[in-house]
Amino acid sequence: MKKLCFRISVLVLAFLMVSPILSDNHESSILDKVKKRGRLICGVNKELPGFGYLSQDGKYKGFDVDFGRAIAAAVLGDPDKVEFRSLKAADRFPALQTGEIDVLIRNTTMTLTRDTANGADFCPPNFYDGQGFMLRKKLGITSLKELDGATIGVTAGSTTELNLADKMRTLGIKVESIVFEETETLYQSYDQGRCDAVTSDKSQLISRRASLKNPDEHIILDVTISKEPLAPVTVHGDNKWNDVVSWVVYATFFAEEHNITQAKVKNLKSDNPEIKRFLGDTGNIGELLGLPKDWARHAIGAVGHYGEIFERNLTPLGLPRGVNKPWTEGGLLYAMPFR
């Protein structure tokens, strides 16, 4: 009898110790913290023109930055209620895990390892990319096998290191990888001739080529060695917050598919049942997400639909839409149903 009472006491004590933690976790979604704080904290790049960079007036701009602003608008009703924090590639996931940032939107590739071992939950990819190579035209190289013996620059903490090693091993050639902690240092060093070539996502290569001393002296090989689906990231286990970020991404896809532009969305009226639910005129999808009923109007009103975000930030770099088009146009962008 005494043993039974002791076991019951231990179980009760364990429950009392754990239950507050469970309660706290239930009530401490990042969504609630962002609302209470009154601003979103978003981890971004500050060295990648088109995606995330500091403009001459000291403000963050770019494709990834606009998605941060869209989330702030959806949650807080104001796209300016966001604080951007620049992160090195190697610091991205620690910043997410420790709560330094609420969401990571920094040209980050979704992989199995990152989705499981890095304490991260990925949202829908908002840009489909692939790894390529940039080098000087004068080298006369047109294929990867001709890189045998070359020195190739890569960024630390990125997926490019493993992809490079895997591909060169498959081709049976040897290259020397030179790893740089900072993206800026990588491209400066390449421009100074410290490595023969540089490898990264093709979008980054196109973006950074424009900043080299003589852009026309460099080519990007017509080869892609990997799939790089870039996506926003939230901390693992906070499903409530991941839902919010995911559906903001889907909102930009949906808005383009239905031609709901930044200019039209504020006063738009529609007879389409799904568009009415999307705009918050009927239904309760806002409530289900823990957001105001007109959250999508705020998000699209802040930055426009996906096509507008792309055209504003990436088209000037010469980046083609490619597969980053709506599914109705043969692309990979597909919003889940708003119902």
Residue pairs with C-beta under 8 A, 6 or more apart in sequence:
29 238
29 240
29 241
29 290
30 102
30 103
30 234
30 235
30 238
30 240
30 241
31 75
31 240
31 241
31 244
31 290
33 102
34 40
34 75
34 76
34 102
35 75
35 76
38 76
38 81
39 72
39 76
39 81
39 82
39 83
40 68
40 71
40 72
40 75
40 76
40 81
40 82
40 83
40 102
40 103
41 82
41 83
41 85
41 100
41 101
41 102
41 103
42 65
42 68
42 71
42 72
42 82
42 83
42 84
42 85
42 101
42 102
42 103
42 104
42 105
43 84
43 85
43 86
43 87
43 92
43 95
43 96
43 100
43 101
43 103
43 104
43 105
43 106
44 52
44 60
44 62
44 64
44 65
44 68
44 84
44 85
44 86
44 87
44 105
44 106
45 51
45 52
45 53
45 62
45 64
45 86
45 87
45 106
45 107
45 183
46 52
46 53
46 54
46 60
46 86
47 53
47 86
47 182
47 183
47 184
48 62
48 107
48 183
48 204
48 207
48 208
49 62
49 207
49 208
49 210
49 211
49 317
50 62
50 63
50 203
50 207
50 313
50 314
50 316
50 317
50 319
51 62
51 63
51 64
51 65
51 107
51 203
51 204
51 207
51 313
51 314
52 60
52 61
52 62
52 63
52 64
52 65
52 84
52 86
52 105
52 106
52 107
53 60
53 61
53 62
54 60
54 61
54 86
55 61
60 84
61 313
62 313
63 127
63 309
63 310
63 313
63 314
64 105
64 106
64 107
65 84
65 105
66 303
66 309
66 312
66 313
67 105
67 126
67 232
67 248
67 249
67 252
67 303
67 309
68 82
68 84
68 103
68 105
69 79
69 80
69 82
69 302
69 303
70 79
70 248
70 251
70 252
70 299
70 300
70 302
70 303
71 82
71 103
71 244
71 245
71 248
71 299
72 78
72 79
72 80
72 81
72 82
72 302
73 79
73 298
73 299
73 301
73 302
73 303
74 244
74 248
74 251
74 291
74 295
74 296
74 298
74 299
75 244
75 291
75 295
77 292
77 298
79 298
79 302
79 303
85 95
85 100
85 101
87 95
87 101
87 104
87 106
88 156
88 157
88 181
88 182
89 106
89 155
89 156
89 157
89 158
89 183
90 156
90 157
90 181
91 157
92 104
92 106
92 108
92 157
92 233
93 104
93 114
93 118
93 119
93 120
94 100
95 101
95 104
96 104
96 119
96 120
96 233
96 234
96 235
97 118
97 119
97 235
99 235
102 234
102 241
103 232
103 233
103 234
103 241
103 245
104 120
104 232
104 233
104 234
105 232
105 233
107 127
107 201
107 203
107 204
107 230
108 114
108 230
108 231
108 232
108 233
109 129
109 159
109 201
109 228
109 229
109 230
109 231
110 122
110 125
110 229
110 230
110 231
111 159
114 120
114 122
114 233
115 121
115 122
119 235
119 236
120 233
120 234
120 235
120 236
121 233
121 234
121 235
121 236
121 237
121 238
121 239
121 242
122 231
122 232
122 233
123 231
123 232
123 233
123 234
123 242
123 245
123 246
123 249
124 231
124 246
124 249
124 250
125 229
125 230
125 231
125 332
126 230
126 231
126 232
126 249
126 252
126 306
127 203
127 229
127 230
127 324
128 227
128 228
128 229
128 230
128 322
128 323
128 324
128 332
129 201
129 202
129 203
129 228
129 229
129 230
130 201
130 202
130 224
130 225
130 226
130 227
130 228
131 159
131 160
131 163
131 164
131 199
131 200
131 201
131 202
131 224
131 225
131 226
131 228
132 199
132 200
132 201
132 202
132 205
132 220
132 221
132 223
132 224
132 225
133 144
133 147
133 152
133 197
133 198
133 199
133 205
133 220
133 221
133 223
134 190
134 197
134 198
134 199
134 205
134 208
134 209
134 218
134 219
134 220
134 221
135 141
135 196
135 197
135 198
135 218
135 219
135 221
136 196
136 217
136 218
136 219
137 217
137 218
137 219
138 217
139 196
141 147
141 197
141 221
142 221
143 221
143 223
144 167
144 168
144 171
144 173
144 221
144 223
144 225
145 171
145 173
147 168
147 173
147 175
147 196
147 197
148 173
148 174
148 175
149 173
149 174
149 175
150 175
150 176
150 196
150 197
151 175
151 176
151 177
151 178
151 194
151 195
151 196
151 197
152 164
152 175
152 176
152 177
152 178
152 195
152 196
152 197
152 198
152 199
153 177
153 178
153 179
153 180
153 186
153 189
153 190
153 194
153 195
153 197
153 198
153 199
154 160
154 161
154 164
154 177
154 178
154 179
154 180
154 186
154 198
154 199
154 200
155 179
155 180
155 181
155 182
155 183
155 186
155 200
156 179
156 180
156 181
158 200
159 226
159 228
160 199
160 200
160 201
161 177
161 179
163 199
163 225
163 226
164 175
164 177
164 199
164 225
165 177
167 225
167 226
168 174
168 175
178 189
178 194
178 195
180 186
180 189
183 204
183 208
186 198
187 198
187 208
187 211
187 212
189 195
190 197
190 198
190 212
191 212
191 213
198 205
200 208
201 228
201 230
202 220
202 224
203 314
203 319
205 220
206 220
206 317
206 318
206 319
207 317
207 319
209 215
209 218
209 220
210 317
212 218
231 249
232 245
232 249
234 241
234 242
234 245
235 241
240 290
243 289
244 289
244 290
244 291
247 289
248 299
250 335
250 336
250 338
251 278
251 296
251 299
251 300
251 335
252 299
252 300
252 303
252 304
252 305
252 306
252 309
253 305
253 306
253 326
253 333
253 334
253 335
254 260
254 278
254 335
254 338
255 261
255 265
255 278
255 296
255 300
255 304
255 305
255 306
256 305
256 306
256 307
256 308
256 326
256 333
257 326
257 327
257 328
257 335
258 272
258 275
258 278
259 305
260 268
260 275
260 278
260 300
260 305
261 300
261 304
261 305
261 308
262 300
262 301
262 302
262 303
262 304
262 305
262 308
265 279
265 297
265 300
265 301
266 297
266 301
268 275
268 279
268 297
269 281
270 276
270 279
270 281
273 282
274 337
274 338
274 339
276 282
276 283
277 283
277 285
277 338
277 339
278 285
278 296
278 338
279 294
279 296
279 297
280 286
280 292
280 293
280 294
280 295
280 296
280 297
283 339
284 293
285 338
285 339
286 292
286 293
286 294
286 295
287 293
289 295
292 298
303 309
304 312
306 326
306 333
310 321
310 324
321 331
322 331
323 331
323 332
324 331
324 332
324 333
325 331
325 332
325 333
326 333
326 334
327 333
327 334
